[in-house]
Every structure is written in structure tokens, then in C-alpha cells.
Amino acid sequence: MCFYGLKQKDIDYINEKGLDVIRQHVHDFIAKREAPAFILNDGKQTPTKGCTMSSGHRLCTDRSGA
């Protein structure tokens, strides 16, 4: 097996634990750390319809004449 860019300490760890254990570690890491595929309320966190801040911002930009 060829391990490009790994230090000897890492290579020894892989050889000691085995690739099956390393693959399981990777699987667990991705499952716990990655964002979910479906995000609840995505794009709906900031209300704009009827919001006084968005209306006020729109008024200010419309009156600037730009």
C-alpha cells in the first residue's frame, strides 16, 4: 500500500488498526460532523413579507434617486 503525504506515525497507526477500522472512523466522522442533506427552514429564517425593516430599506433606496 502506498500512503502519500502521511507521516510514519500515521502509517503505523493505519497498519496497527487496519483499514476497516479507519473506514469506520471516517464514516462516523462524516455522519456526526457534516451538515444534514435536508435543512429545516432553509431560506425561511428571515421574514421579509410585511417586515418593517425590509419595507423601510426599500423606501430609502427608492427615494435616493439612484
Buried (B, 14 or more C-beta within 10 A) or exposed (E): EEEEEEEEEEEEEBEEEEEEEEEEEEEEEEEEEEEEEEEEEEEEEEEEEEEEEEEEEEEEEEEEEE
